[in-house]
Amino acid sequence: MVEIHPSAIVSKKAKLGVNVKVGPFSIIEDEVEIGDNTVIHSSVKIKNYTKIGSNCQIYEGTVIGNIPQHLGFKGEISYVEIGNNTVLREYCTVHRGTSFDDGITKIGDNCYLMAYVHIAHDCKVGHDTILANCVTLAGHVKIGNYVFVGGLTPIHQFCRIGDYAMVGGASAVDKDIPPYTRASKNHALLYGLNLVGLKRRGFSQDQIKIIKEAYRILFRTSPTITEGIKIVEEKLPKTPEVENLLNFVKTTKRGIAPDASKRKLLLADEE
């Protein structure tokens, strides 16, 4: 029930599910679990302490489970976990976690990682998320669900990107990108809501209207985000979307990327 090419090297200790296929010259080490119907294409290396779900596709040249690029890493056991129905295209790299976090680098279900994506130690990527070619996540980055990140975009360590957000290609993300928003440029600025994404995911006009008003108060009209939070809490209904947005903003450590229109005003004042 498992198809392994004669040139592949698969440890007898690895746990392979039903109908797993392993292509030419791929290497699978001891402490590896691979779910049913997953296909490992040619020249893939899956290292110890990696767990991959069912119905995944891992393409040529990808390396999963290598040790983290962290000077404080001392060889401790840590993990990579990849969910079901997730695709990693050519030459992706996913590193294990560290003891400086929970020790797990995790990618959720139904994700699509295009060629040359790098997922560093301790990152968390939610479900139904797309990372385009050459997106690079530094350590401890957290990306939500239903997120799209355009190609050639680096994301600074400890940054977060909220649910349903979209980041344009060739941006440089050095601050948090809130849920439902659209960001781009170097360094990344906010450009309103990800309206196309929200409509595609079935958000109603009423839901979008409330999110839009919360965005306007928080990131455009209020002198500070702290004041904006108070206004939103007082004036807007406590919908799940508003609560999600407020919780994200309240828990930021890197700070929130500024709105583009407000950023222009600040630069004008500095001049």
Disulfide bonds with the S-S distance in Angstrom:
none
